[in-house]
Amino acid sequence: MNTTDGSARLAIGFSCVAHSYSHLFAPIFFVAVLALEKDLGLTHGEAVALIVVGSALFGFAAPLAGWLGDRWSATKMMVLFFLGTGAGMVATAYARTPFEISLALAVTGLFASIYHPVGVAWLVRNAINRGTALGLNNMFGAFGPAAAALMAGGLIDAFGWRAAFLWPGLLVVLTGVAFAGLVAKGVIVELTTDRKVDAPASREDVKRALVVLFFTILCTALVYQATQPAMPKLFSERVMGTEGGVFGVSALVALVYALAGVFQIVAGKITDIFPPRRVYTLGFLIQAPILILVAVADGYALVALVFLSVVINIGTTTSENVLFARYTPGRWRSFAFGLKFIVALGVSAIGVRIEGWLYDWTGGFQLLFAVLAAIVLVGMAATLFVPGEKEEAKPLAQPAE
């Protein structure tokens, strides 16, 4: 294994760990909401609203982070990601008022916004088998919410909701210190070209693909953003009842995300074997009936259905990212991914508010999941306009290192 291979493997490894970290603060918060509602005297919708600015910055700050990654340094931006995200979580632990909590979560979301445009583009640049690498990356992305929910439940029950932000935040900071040391020593080097080079797509195909993908990305992200805050409350009401406490609910949430994460390796392999557009369309099609069943199910059947919904929702992002990377030139890919995550994490943050509004209005989740089912059906129809398999690029020979 030469130096470039070793650096690429470490880059993919740290990118995967960072993906987990980028998804820590939101699921920790959504489990903590169960305690915050009582602690601060807020309704469910009011408590959930505290993270809206942080969630929006998580997406809307992404293009700036991506531009800096392209123009300055991907590895240095990743150092800022680790240190800033961890520090923001620690600050949340020490916040006292709703405004302070919202501000600390906003800082966390700002630094966490670095990961998706910079970290995913960095992984794509270092990967040969992109579907498999992105599937592995998605697995870690799903493990983040799983670990966050489990840790949050245990820490909240034992020490209070502040501990749920403090200790994970310190772990993220320490990882950043280790990563910065490897970069400084030259163990992890920054590539300037992709290890796998694709034939360029035509300008017409690029325009068509990106317009459609930005719309379908919004559909996928709205489902994810609305499901994430709904899940703890849904399990609390329809599965656990008055038993199990916060930890019991968080354990179920962790189980869903952990199992969903394992299946992302399969999603990555499938995307490497079959045409990504077909995989993408099928993912949307399968989600709709599952979401309809979630609207009316209860007990452990509900847990199984939510798991299927989450595994497919996350799995579609593997083929989505392969398609997006296919139609974006490497020289501005981080910025392009930043624009993508304005939609996927910023605009779609309205999904959090939709969940809170619809719950406060109806007192339940039936209408929410019916609306989400309609969204994925519209998204499925849109995927049919992505350039077809005959237009897929064929990889060129890998350049000499």
C-alpha positions in Angstrom: 0.0 0.0 0.0 1.6 3.3 -1.1 1.3 6.6 0.7 -1.6 7.8 -1.3 -3.6 4.6 -0.7 -2.9 4.9 3.1 -3.9 8.6 3.2 -7.1 7.8 1.1 -8.1 5.1 3.5 -7.6 7.3 6.5 -9.5 10.1 4.7 -12.5 7.8 4.1 -12.3 6.6 7.7 -12.3 10.1 9.2 -15.0 11.1 6.8 -17.2 8.3 8.0 -16.6 9.1 11.7 -17.2 12.8 10.9 -20.5 11.8 9.3 -21.6 10.2 12.5 -20.5 13.3 14.5 -22.4 15.7 12.2 -25.6 13.9 13.0 -25.1 13.8 16.8 -26.5 17.2 18.0 -30.0 17.0 16.4 -31.0 13.5 17.6 -29.6 14.3 21.1 -31.7 17.4 21.1 -34.9 15.6 20.0 -34.5 13.0 22.8 -33.7 15.9 25.2 -36.9 17.6 24.2 -38.8 15.0 26.3 -37.0 16.5 29.3 -36.9 20.1 28.1 -40.6 20.4 27.7 -41.0 19.9 31.4 -37.8 21.7 32.5 -38.6 24.9 30.5 -42.4 24.7 30.6 -42.8 24.6 26.8 -45.1 22.8 24.5 -43.7 20.1 22.2 -43.8 22.4 19.2 -42.1 25.3 21.1 -39.4 23.0 22.4 -38.7 21.5 19.0 -38.5 25.1 17.6 -35.3 25.8 19.6 -33.2 23.8 17.1 -34.7 25.4 13.9 -31.9 28.0 13.5 -29.2 25.4 14.1 -30.9 23.0 11.6 -31.2 25.8 9.1 -27.5 26.8 9.4 -26.6 23.2 9.1 -27.8 23.5 5.6 -27.7 27.1 4.6 -24.0 27.6 5.7 -23.0 24.6 3.6 -22.2 26.5 0.3 -19.7 28.8 2.1 -18.1 25.8 3.7 -17.9 24.0 0.3 -16.4 27.1 -1.4 -13.7 27.3 1.3 -13.1 23.6 0.9 -12.6 24.0 -2.9 -10.6 27.2 -2.7 -8.7 26.8 0.6 -8.3 23.2 2.0 -10.7 20.3 2.6 -8.5 18.9 5.4 -8.2 22.2 7.2 -12.0 22.7 7.0 -12.5 19.3 8.5 -10.3 20.3 11.4 -12.6 23.3 12.0 -15.6 20.9 11.7 -14.4 18.7 14.5 -13.3 21.5 16.9 -16.2 23.9 16.2 -19.0 21.3 16.4 -17.7 19.8 19.6 -17.3 23.2 21.2 -20.9 24.1 20.2 -22.3 21.0 21.9 -20.4 21.8 25.1 -21.8 25.3 25.0 -25.3 23.9 24.7 -24.7 21.9 27.8 -24.0 25.1 29.8 -26.9 27.1 28.2 -29.6 28.2 30.7 -32.4 29.9 28.9 -34.3 28.9 25.7 -32.5 31.7 23.8 -29.1 30.5 25.0 -29.9 26.9 24.0 -31.1 28.1 20.6 -27.9 30.2 20.2 -25.6 27.3 21.2 -27.4 25.0 18.8 -27.0 27.6 16.1 -23.2 27.6 16.6 -23.2 23.8 16.6 -25.2 23.8 13.3 -22.9 26.4 11.7 -19.7 24.3 12.3 -21.5 21.0 11.6 -22.5 22.5 8.2 -18.9 22.0 7.1 -19.2 18.2 7.0 -21.6 17.5 4.2 -20.2 19.7 1.4 -16.6 19.2 2.3 -16.5 15.7 3.9 -18.7 14.0 1.3 -16.8 15.6 -1.7 -13.5 14.7 0.1 -14.6 11.1 0.4 -15.7 11.0 -3.3 -12.3 12.3 -4.3 -10.5 9.6 -2.3 -12.8 6.6 -3.3 -12.5 4.2 -6.2 -15.8 2.3 -5.6 -18.0 5.3 -4.9 -21.2 3.5 -4.2 -19.6 1.2 -1.6 -17.7 4.1 0.0 -20.8 6.2 0.2 -22.8 3.2 1.5 -20.2 2.8 4.3 -20.4 6.6 4.9 -24.2 6.4 5.1 -23.9 3.5 7.6 -21.8 5.8 9.9 -24.3 8.6 9.2 -27.1 6.4 10.5 -25.0 5.1 13.5 -24.6 8.8 14.6 -28.3 9.2 15.4 -28.4 5.7 16.9 -25.5 6.3 19.2 -26.8 9.8 20.0 -30.2 8.6 20.9 -28.8 5.8 23.1 -26.3 8.0 24.8 -28.8 10.8 25.3 -31.3 8.5 26.9 -28.8 7.0 29.3 -27.2 10.3 30.2 -30.5 12.2 30.6 -31.9 9.5 32.9 -28.7 9.4 35.0 -27.4 13.0 35.0 -29.9 15.3 33.2 -30.1 16.6 29.7 -27.0 18.8 29.9 -24.7 15.7 30.2 -26.2 14.4 26.9 -24.5 17.4 25.1 -21.3 17.7 27.3 -19.7 14.3 26.9 -20.3 13.7 23.2 -19.1 17.3 22.6 -15.8 16.6 24.3 -15.4 13.4 22.3 -15.8 15.3 19.0 -13.2 17.9 20.1 -10.7 15.2 21.0 -11.2 13.5 17.6 -10.5 16.8 16.0 -7.2 17.2 17.9 -6.1 13.7 16.7 -7.1 14.4 13.1 -5.2 17.8 13.1 -2.1 16.0 14.3 -2.3 13.4 11.4 -2.7 16.2 8.9 0.1 18.3 10.3 2.5 15.2 10.2 1.6 14.5 6.5 0.0 11.2 7.3 -3.2 12.4 5.7 -2.6 14.4 2.5 -4.9 16.4 0.4 -5.6 15.1 -3.2 -6.2 17.7 -5.9 -7.8 15.2 -8.4 -10.2 12.3 -8.1 -8.8 8.8 -7.8 -11.5 7.7 -10.1 -12.1 9.9 -13.2 -15.4 9.8 -15.1 -16.0 10.9 -18.6 -17.6 14.3 -18.7 -21.3 14.6 -19.1 -22.8 16.9 -21.7 -23.9 20.4 -20.6 -27.5 19.6 -21.3 -27.4 16.4 -19.2 -25.8 18.3 -16.4 -28.5 21.0 -16.3 -31.3 18.5 -16.6 -29.9 16.2 -13.9 -29.1 18.9 -11.4 -32.5 20.6 -11.7 -34.3 17.3 -11.1 -31.9 16.2 -8.4 -32.4 19.4 -6.4 -36.1 18.8 -6.3 -35.8 15.1 -5.4 -33.2 15.9 -2.7 -35.8 18.2 -1.1 -38.4 15.4 -1.1 -36.0 12.9 0.5 -34.8 15.5 3.1 -38.3 16.6 4.1 -39.2 13.0 5.0 -36.0 12.6 7.0 -36.3 16.0 8.8 -39.9 15.4 9.8 -39.4 11.8 10.8 -36.4 12.5 13.1 -38.2 14.7 15.7 -41.4 12.6 15.4 -39.8 9.3 16.2 -39.2 9.7 20.0 -42.6 11.2 20.5 -44.2 8.5 18.3 -42.6 5.7 20.2 -43.3 7.3 23.5 -47.1 7.4 22.7 -47.7 4.3 20.7 -45.1 1.8 21.9 -43.8 2.6 25.4 -46.8 4.4 26.9 -45.9 5.2 30.5 -43.2 2.5 30.7 -39.5 2.7 29.9 -38.8 6.4 30.6 -36.7 8.4 28.3 -34.1 5.7 28.0 -36.6 3.2 26.8 -37.7 5.5 24.0 -34.1 6.4 23.1 -33.2 2.7 22.9 -35.9 2.1 20.3 -34.7 5.1 18.3 -31.1 3.9 18.5 -32.2 0.4 17.4 -33.9 1.8 14.3 -30.9 3.9 13.3 -28.4 1.2 14.0 -30.1 -1.4 12.0 -30.8 1.1 9.2 -27.1 1.9 9.2 -26.0 -1.8 8.8 -28.2 -2.0 5.6 -26.4 1.0 4.0 -23.5 -1.2 3.0 -26.1 -3.2 1.0 -27.4 0.0 -0.5 -23.9 1.0 -1.6 -23.2 -2.4 -3.2 -26.5 -2.2 -5.0 -25.7 1.2 -6.4 -22.3 0.0 -7.7 -24.0 -3.0 -9.4 -27.2 -1.5 -10.8 -27.8 1.8 -12.6 -28.0 4.4 -9.9 -31.1 6.2 -11.4 -33.1 3.0 -11.3 -32.1 2.3 -7.7 -33.0 5.9 -6.8 -36.5 5.7 -8.4 -37.2 2.4 -6.7 -36.3 3.8 -3.3 -38.9 6.5 -3.6 -41.6 4.0 -4.8 -41.1 1.7 -1.9 -41.3 4.4 0.8 -44.9 5.6 0.1 -46.9 2.6 1.2 -44.7 2.2 4.3 -45.3 5.8 5.4 -49.1 5.3 5.0 -48.8 2.2 7.3 -46.7 4.2 9.8 -49.6 6.7 10.1 -51.9 4.1 11.6 -49.7 1.4 13.2 -48.8 1.0 16.8 -46.8 -1.3 19.1 -43.7 -3.1 17.7 -45.2 -3.3 14.3 -44.8 0.5 14.2 -41.1 0.1 15.1 -40.6 -2.3 12.2 -42.3 0.0 9.8 -40.4 3.1 10.9 -37.2 1.1 10.5 -38.1 0.2 6.9 -38.9 3.8 6.2 -35.6 5.1 7.6 -33.5 2.4 6.0 -34.9 3.2 2.6 -34.9 6.9 3.1 -31.2 6.9 4.0 -30.4 4.3 1.4 -31.7 6.5 -1.4 -29.1 9.1 -0.6 -26.3 6.7 -1.7 -27.6 6.6 -5.3 -28.5 10.3 -5.0 -24.9 11.2 -4.1 -23.4 9.0 -6.8 -25.7 10.7 -9.4 -24.9 14.2 -7.9 -21.1 13.5 -8.0 -21.5 12.2 -11.6 -22.9 15.5 -12.8 -20.7 18.0 -10.9 -17.1 18.8 -12.0 -14.4 17.9 -9.4 -13.0 21.5 -9.3 -16.2 22.9 -7.7 -17.7 19.7 -6.3 -17.6 20.8 -2.6 -19.4 24.0 -3.5 -22.0 22.0 -5.5 -22.5 19.7 -2.5 -22.9 22.8 -0.4 -25.7 24.0 -2.6 -27.2 20.5 -2.4 -27.2 20.7 1.4 -28.8 24.1 1.4 -31.8 22.1 0.2 -31.2 18.8 2.0 -30.4 20.4 5.4 -31.5 24.0 5.2 -34.7 24.4 3.2 -35.8 21.0 4.4 -35.5 22.1 8.1 -39.1 23.3 7.6 -39.8 19.6 8.0 -39.1 20.0 11.7 -41.6 22.8 12.0 -44.1 20.9 9.9 -43.9 18.0 12.4 -44.4 20.3 15.4 -47.2 22.3 13.7 -49.2 19.2 12.6 -48.8 17.5 16.0 -49.9 20.5 17.9 -52.8 21.0 15.5 -54.0 17.4 15.3 -52.7 15.9 18.5 -51.2 12.9 16.6 -49.1 11.8 13.7 -51.6 10.4 11.2 -51.8 13.5 9.0 -48.0 14.0 9.1 -47.1 10.6 7.6 -49.9 10.8 5.0 -48.3 14.1 3.8 -44.9 12.5 3.8 -46.2 9.6 1.6 -47.6 12.1 -0.9 -44.2 13.9 -1.0 -42.3 10.7 -1.9 -44.7 9.9 -4.6 -44.1 13.3 -6.2 -40.4 12.7 -5.8 -40.6 9.3 -7.5 -42.2 10.9 -10.5 -39.5 13.5 -10.7 -36.6 10.9 -10.7 -37.9 9.6 -14.1 -36.5 12.8 -15.6 -32.9 12.1 -14.5 -30.8 11.1 -17.6 -31.1 7.4 -18.2 -28.6 4.5 -18.1 -27.6 5.0 -21.7 -26.2 8.4 -20.7 -24.3 7.1 -17.7 -20.6 8.0 -17.8 -18.0 5.2 -18.1 -15.0 5.5 -15.8 -11.7 6.4 -17.5 -8.3 4.8 -16.5 -7.0 6.0 -13.1 -4.2 8.5 -13.5 -0.8 7.5 -12.3 -0.1 8.6 -8.8 
